[in-house]
Amino acid sequence: MDRWNIRTGIGRAFQVAVATLSSIKYPNDISELNRYYEEDIIEPPWTFTKPGILEPLEKPGIGVEVIEEN
C-alpha cells in the first residue's frame, strides 16, 4: 500500500482537517477507509459517527498515528 495515497488514513486525516475550515463550503467526498482497504496504516481508524458523518479527531496534528508495520 502506498502510505501517501490520498485514500489511506493519512490522506483522510488531511481531508477531514481541510473540510473543517470555515472557508471550505463544499468538502470533498470523504468516506470510511474500510471501503477501500481491509487494514489501514493509521490508528485510530476513520469511522462514521452517524450515517455520512466523520468527526475530526481531538488529537494534536492530523489526529492519527502511523502504524509502521502496516
Contacts in CASP RR format, 6 or more apart in sequence:
PFRMAT RR
TARGET T0000
AUTHOR 0000-0000-0000
METHOD contacts of the structure
MODEL  1
MDRWNIRTGIGRAFQVAVATLSSIKYPNDISELNRYYEEDIIEPPWTFTK
PGILEPLEKPGIGVEVIEEN
1 8 0 8 1.000
1 37 0 8 1.000
1 41 0 8 1.000
1 70 0 8 1.000
2 8 0 8 1.000
3 10 0 8 1.000
3 41 0 8 1.000
3 66 0 8 1.000
4 10 0 8 1.000
4 11 0 8 1.000
5 11 0 8 1.000
6 12 0 8 1.000
6 15 0 8 1.000
7 33 0 8 1.000
7 36 0 8 1.000
7 37 0 8 1.000
8 33 0 8 1.000
8 37 0 8 1.000
8 40 0 8 1.000
8 41 0 8 1.000
8 42 0 8 1.000
9 33 0 8 1.000
9 40 0 8 1.000
9 41 0 8 1.000
9 42 0 8 1.000
9 45 0 8 1.000
9 46 0 8 1.000
9 64 0 8 1.000
10 41 0 8 1.000
10 42 0 8 1.000
10 62 0 8 1.000
10 64 0 8 1.000
10 66 0 8 1.000
12 30 0 8 1.000
12 33 0 8 1.000
12 46 0 8 1.000
12 54 0 8 1.000
13 42 0 8 1.000
13 46 0 8 1.000
13 57 0 8 1.000
13 62 0 8 1.000
13 63 0 8 1.000
13 64 0 8 1.000
14 62 0 8 1.000
15 27 0 8 1.000
15 28 0 8 1.000
15 30 0 8 1.000
16 30 0 8 1.000
16 46 0 8 1.000
16 54 0 8 1.000
16 56 0 8 1.000
16 57 0 8 1.000
17 56 0 8 1.000
17 62 0 8 1.000
18 24 0 8 1.000
18 27 0 8 1.000
18 28 0 8 1.000
19 27 0 8 1.000
19 28 0 8 1.000
19 30 0 8 1.000
20 56 0 8 1.000
30 54 0 8 1.000
32 45 0 8 1.000
32 46 0 8 1.000
32 47 0 8 1.000
32 48 0 8 1.000
32 54 0 8 1.000
33 40 0 8 1.000
33 45 0 8 1.000
33 46 0 8 1.000
34 40 0 8 1.000
34 45 0 8 1.000
34 47 0 8 1.000
39 70 0 8 1.000
40 46 0 8 1.000
40 67 0 8 1.000
40 70 0 8 1.000
41 66 0 8 1.000
41 67 0 8 1.000
41 70 0 8 1.000
42 64 0 8 1.000
42 65 0 8 1.000
42 66 0 8 1.000
42 67 0 8 1.000
43 64 0 8 1.000
43 65 0 8 1.000
43 67 0 8 1.000
44 57 0 8 1.000
44 64 0 8 1.000
46 54 0 8 1.000
47 54 0 8 1.000
48 54 0 8 1.000
49 55 0 8 1.000
57 63 0 8 1.000
57 64 0 8 1.000
END
